[in-house]
Structure formats: C-alpha cells, structure tokens
Amino acid sequence: MNLQVYDENFIMSPKIDFAFKEIMANPKALKGFLSAVLNIPPESIKNTTLKNTNLRKTHEHEKQGILDVRLVMNNDKEIDIEIQLSYMAAWADRSVFYVAKMMTEQAEINKKYSNFKKCIGINILDFNYINQTENFHTVWHIREDNENIKYTDILEWHVVELPKIPSITDGTDLYKWVQFIKAEKKEEFEMIAQGNEYLESALDTLNIISQDEQKRLEYTARQKALYDYNTLMEENYEKGLALGLAQGRTEGKAEGKAEKEFELIKKWKAKGMTDEQIKKLLN
C-alpha cells in the first residue's frame, strides 16, 4: 500500500468536531478537560465511560439527538460535550433538549427518581451567545426567580464562549484548554501544552491523528461539510435581507430586485461593510 506523505507541520484544529472527539477518546485528555471545566481535582475523576452518541427515540415522532461526546463519569453523572462553530439562535433550547433527553432515558433503568444520575451539558461555542456577561465560562442551574434559590442540582449546563477569552490569563486550567482549542499552529499547541500533563496527552493524540492518512481524509471531509454549511447559511441570510428590503419598499417584482441586491450585498460584504451600512445604501 502506498502511504501518502503529509506535511509534518500540519495539525488538525480541535474546533472541528472530528478532531475534538478523537481527543476526548483519550482518557487522560478527557480527565484533564472535565477537571478544568467542572473545576474539580483530576484525582476525583475515578472513571469515565464513553457512550453511544445517539439519543434513543422512544416514539417514532420524537426528535433524534446526536451528541458530539457523551459519557458517564464516576458512575453517577451523565455528561454531554458539544462543540458548535456557527451561530445558532436557539442554542440554549437545543442544549436543554439534549440534557433533558439524557435524563428521561434513565427512567426505564433507574426506576426511582432518587437513583437518577446528574446530567451535565458542556457547550463549547465559537461565537458570542450570552450577551449579559463578558465571562467566557458560565454555569447554569434551575433556580427560583426572586431569591436565586437552587431548585435542583440534577441538571447543569456549562457554556464556554471561545471568542470571549481575555488576552491575559486568569490562571485556570480552563483558560489553557480554551487557548488549546483555539490554537492553529503546531508551535502554539506545543507552547500552550507545555507543563500540563493532560494537555500534553491531548497534543500527542492530535499529532498522531494529524499524520494518519484515513483520519486526515475524515477530518478534511468534515471540515468541508462545515464550511459548505456556513457558506449556505450566510448566503441564505443575505438573500433574506435583500428580499425583505425589496418587499418593504415596493409591491410585486420583489424577488427580481432581491436577486440584484443580493449580488450587491455580496460585493459590499467583501469590502468589509456592515449590515447597517448596507441597509442604508439599499434604502
């Protein structure tokens, strides 16, 4: 078999879910990541068991859920780890659905409410989502509105917003993990991982899969699918903007005008103009 020789400096981006899943399949890297996000000592994580990422449908009409990484930690916590690159307005609802689905699946197994495992959602977002804070890591529970009393601890969500990471470290391991996930060059990964045994293990996995022919093909295919999806969403948004403006100004022939304005919007976008500037020009 002829093996293709790759650039030894090439390294996959952990932001692409294929590479991220491979890293999380490394038990040591997974332990370090969970310790950093949940803010617990690594030694408190006795065991982790990866599970099937397809959420089971009990009825034909139910929505099918597919998770990035799903696991059980210490036999008493179910955890869903998701990484999302493109903006999704309904992300909070989606994350609630997945965590709630993990909990309801336990009903037929554990029988009693007191036996339910705690369900945790870890969401890594490559866009700003929580506008009320500049903190890059927020933790969410179900609480009473007026007195902020926690109703139950059985459901928990962590939101890590990659763009919000400050330029100066806060000294946490999570800060280093976010740096690692955002890194692009091999020397960046090496510098960030240095001295942290869990990140060094994650980097070992990343180096191995980055030079594996089959895994590189899978990574490239997934990367292309993500780029295609994001491009389609951007074009649909721009077409919708043009159509909405055309319909707002005149009756009839809106679609024809929208096509012309869509071409103008693409040119202006390429020049770096904002949506507000474009709206003013079109109006």
N, C-alpha and C positions, 0 to 999 in steps of 0.2 A: 504494500500500500504506500502510495506517495503522500507524505505528510507535507502540508504547506507550511513554509517558514514565515512566522509573523514578526513584526517589529517588536523587539524586546522591550521597548519603551511604552508600548500600547498597554493601557489598563482600562478596564470597564468602569463605568460610573455606577456607584451604589444607588444612585437615584433611579436608575432603570430597574423595575421590579424584578426582572430575571436575575440580575446580579445581587440584588438585596436578598432575595430568597436563598440564593446559594450561600451567602454569608451567614444568614440565620440558621442554615442547616449545620453550621459548625457549632457544636455545643458550647465551646469555650467563648466564642464570639457572642453567641446568644446570651450566655450568662452575663457577660460584661455589659451588653446593651440593656438588658432588663434591669440590672442593678442601677445603671445610670438613669434610666427613665423613671423607674419606680422609687428611686432614692433609697435603696436598701443595700445592705452589705452583700457582696458577691457570695460570701460563705453561707448566707441564709438561704440561698437558692440550692436546694439539695438535689433536685432533679427537674428535668424538662422533657416533655414528650411531645413531639410534633404530631399533629393530627391531619386528617383529610381536610382540605380547604373548601370543599363543597358543603354548604349548609343543607342539611336534609330537608326535602319538601314532604310534609305530611299530607297535603292535599294538592291535586293537580293544578288548581288555580293560584297556588301560592307563588310568591316571587322567589326565584332562585338566587341564592347568595354565594359568591365565590370570594374567599378571603385571600390576601397575599400570604400571610403566615398565621397559622393557628396552632396553639399549643396548650398543654396543661402544665402548670408549674407547681411543684411540691404537692401534687395530688389534690390541691384544694382551690386552685384558681385556673379559670379558663381565660386565655388571652388571645386577642385578635390584633395583629400588627398590619397596618395598611400604609402604603406609600402612594401619594397622589401628586402628579406633576401639574395637571391642568386645573384651572379654577372650576369649581362646582358649587353653585349657589346653595344646593340642597345637601351639602356635605354633612352637616350636623344630623339631619334626618337619616341619611344613609348610615352613618356610624351608629346611631341609636338603634336602627333596624338590625344591624349585624350583631351588636352586643345583646340585644333583647332576644334575637333568634338563638344565640348560643345558650342563653338561659332557659328558654322554653324547651329546647331539645333535651334538657336534663330531666324534665318532668316524668317521662316514662321510665327513667332509670333510677332516680333517687327517691321517688315516691313521696317523701316528706319535704316540706319547704325548708326545714332546718338542715337538711342534707345538701342543699344546693351549693355548688361551688361559686365563689365570687367571679364575676365576669368583667374583664377589663378590655377596653379598646384603646390601642395606641395608634394615633393618626399622625403620620409624617406628611406635611403639606409643603409643596414648593410654591406656595403663594400665601399672601396675607388673607386671613379669614376672620379672626377675632379683632374687630376694629376698636374695641373699647380698651385695649391694652397693648403696650409695646413689648411685653414679655414674650419671649419665643417659646416658652413652655407653660401651658396652663393645665390645671387638673379640675375635673368636673364631677359633681355628685348630684343626687336628688336632695334638695333642701327646702325648708319652709320659707316662704317668700318674705315674711316680715322680720323674723328673728334669726334667720340663717341657720336653723337647726337641721342637722343631717337626718333625713327621714330613714334612709337605709344605706348601708355600705356595700351592698351586694353588687351594685352597678357603678362602674367608674370609667371615666374617659380621660385620656391624655392627648393634648393637641400640641404638636411640635411644628412651629412655622419656620421653615428654613430661612426665608428672607429676613426675618427679624433678628437673627443672631447679631449681637453687637460686635464692634471691631475689637473691643477689649474683653478678654476672658473673664468669666465670673468665677473661675476656679473649679467648676464642677466637671465631672466626667461626661455629663451630657453635652456640655459645650464642645468638648473634644469630639464626641460622636457626631454632632451636627457638622462640625468642621470636616470630619472624615467623609460624611455622606455628600457634602457639597464639593469636595475636592475633585480636581480634574487631571492633574499631572502626577506622575509617579513620585517625583520628589516631594510633592505636597503630602501625599499619603504617608511617605516614609517619615517626614518631619513630624506630622501630627501623631502618628502611632508610636513614635519612639518613647520608650519608658513605660508604656501601658501594655501589659501582657495580653489583655483582651483585644485591644485594637491591633496589636502586632499579629495576633492569631487571625483576626479578620483580614488583615492585609495579606497574610500568607494565602488564605483562601482566594482572595481577589487576584493575586499574582498567578495562582495555579489555573483558575478558570479563564483568565485573560489570554493564556497561551494554549488552551485546549481547543483544538480545531472545531469539534462538534458544538461545544458550548459557545464558542465565539459566533458560530453561524446562528445559533438560537438567540443569542444576545442581539445580533445585528437585525434579525427578523423582528424581534420585539421592539427594538429602537425605531425601526422604520414604521411599524404599526402605530406607535405613539406619535411620531412626527406627522404621519398621514392624518391621524385623528385630530390633532391640534390644528393642522392646516385647514381641515374641513370645517371645524368649529369656528375658526377665525373668518373664513370666507362666508359661512352662513350668517355670522353676526354682521359682517359688513353689508351683505345683501339685504338683511333685515333692516339695517339702519337706512340704507338707500331707499328701500321700498316704503318704509314708514314715513320718511321725509317727503317722498313724492306723493303719497296718499294724503298727507297732511296739507299739501298745498293745492292740489287740483283733484278733480273728479275724472276718472277714466284715464286710460293710457299710462297708468301708474307703473306697470311692470316694464314697459319700454323705457320710460325715463329712469327707472331703477337700475336697469342694466347699464345705461350710460353713466349714471352716477356711481355705480359700483366700480367701474373702471377708473373714474376719477379718484374715488376713495382709496383704491389700491395704490395709485401713484402718489397721493398725498401722504398715505401711511408710510410709504417707502422713504419719503423725505423727512419722516420723523414728526409729522404733525399730530396733535392730539385730537380726540373725538370732538371736543368742544370747538377747536379751531375749524375742523371740517364742517361741523353743523353750521357755523356762522357763514362759511363760504357757500355752502349749498343753499342757505336761506337768503 
